[in-house]
């Protein structure tokens, strides 16, 4: 796959079958554990709320910096996508789901 200018390396990695199926398995296990244990459910909800709050604060605070660094971020993303192209060529297993 060739990277397009709008494509982020994070999006590409997340869409690899091996990565996405592994994330699904972890997510399923997390949800199952959270639903099965009331104490874990409470702790997880508190942690999730904290992460959402911190993420919102970090994003709003970092936006001016990200705007200024956009050309450098774009260049780094382009190089990372090229590296991912080579990695996908050398490791075809990345295109396989975890079941295989």
C-alpha positions as CSV (number, residue, x, y, z in Angstrom):
1,X,0.0,0.0,0.0
2,X,1.2,3.5,-0.9
3,X,0.6,6.2,1.6
4,X,-1.5,9.2,0.5
5,X,-0.8,12.6,1.9
6,X,-3.8,12.5,4.2
7,X,-3.0,9.1,5.5
8,X,-1.6,8.9,9.0
9,X,0.9,6.1,10.0
10,X,-1.2,5.5,13.1
11,X,-4.3,4.9,11.0
12,X,-2.4,2.6,8.7
13,X,-1.0,0.6,11.6
14,X,-4.4,0.3,13.2
15,X,-5.9,-1.0,10.0
16,X,-3.4,-3.8,9.6
17,X,-5.4,-7.1,10.0
18,X,-3.0,-8.4,12.6
19,X,-3.1,-5.3,14.7
20,X,-6.8,-4.7,14.4
21,X,-7.7,-8.3,15.2
22,X,-5.3,-8.2,18.2
23,X,-7.0,-5.0,19.4
24,X,-10.4,-6.6,19.1
25,X,-9.3,-9.5,21.2
26,X,-7.9,-7.2,23.9
27,X,-11.0,-5.0,23.8
28,X,-13.3,-8.0,24.1
29,X,-11.3,-9.4,27.0
30,X,-11.3,-6.0,28.7
31,X,-15.1,-5.6,28.3
32,X,-15.8,-9.1,29.5
33,X,-13.6,-8.7,32.6
34,X,-15.1,-5.3,33.3
35,X,-18.7,-6.7,33.0
36,X,-17.9,-9.8,35.1
37,X,-16.4,-8.1,38.2
38,X,-18.2,-5.1,39.8
39,X,-15.0,-3.8,41.6
40,X,-13.0,-3.9,38.4
41,X,-16.0,-2.2,36.6
42,X,-15.8,0.7,39.0
43,X,-12.0,1.1,38.8
44,X,-12.1,0.9,35.0
45,X,-14.9,3.5,34.8
46,X,-12.9,5.9,37.0
47,X,-9.7,5.3,35.0
48,X,-11.5,5.8,31.7
49,X,-13.1,9.0,32.9
50,X,-9.6,10.2,34.0
51,X,-8.1,9.4,30.7
52,X,-10.8,11.2,28.8
53,X,-10.3,14.3,30.9
54,X,-6.6,14.3,30.6
55,X,-6.8,13.6,26.8
56,X,-9.2,16.6,26.3
57,X,-6.9,18.9,28.3
58,X,-3.8,17.7,26.5
59,X,-5.4,18.1,23.0
60,X,-6.7,21.6,23.7
61,X,-3.3,22.6,25.2
62,X,-1.2,21.1,22.5
63,X,-3.3,22.4,19.5
64,X,-1.2,25.7,19.1
65,X,2.0,23.7,19.2
66,X,0.7,21.1,16.7
67,X,-0.4,23.8,14.3
68,X,3.1,25.3,14.3
69,X,4.8,21.9,14.0
70,X,2.4,20.6,11.2
71,X,5.1,20.7,8.4
72,X,7.5,18.6,10.6
73,X,4.8,16.2,11.7
74,X,3.7,15.8,8.1
75,X,7.3,15.0,7.0
76,X,7.7,12.5,9.9
77,X,4.4,10.9,9.0
78,X,5.5,10.5,5.4
79,X,8.8,8.8,6.4
80,X,7.0,6.6,8.8
81,X,4.5,5.5,6.1
82,X,7.4,4.7,3.8
83,X,9.0,2.6,6.5
84,X,5.7,0.9,7.1
85,X,5.5,0.1,3.3
86,X,8.9,-1.7,3.6
87,X,7.9,-3.5,6.8
88,X,4.7,-4.8,5.2
89,X,6.7,-6.1,2.2
90,X,9.1,-7.9,4.5
91,X,6.5,-9.2,7.0
92,X,3.4,-10.4,5.1
93,X,2.2,-11.8,8.4
94,X,1.0,-8.3,9.2
95,X,-1.8,-8.7,6.7
96,X,-3.1,-11.9,8.5
97,X,-5.5,-11.8,11.4
98,X,-4.4,-13.2,14.7
99,X,-6.4,-16.4,14.1
100,X,-4.0,-17.4,11.3
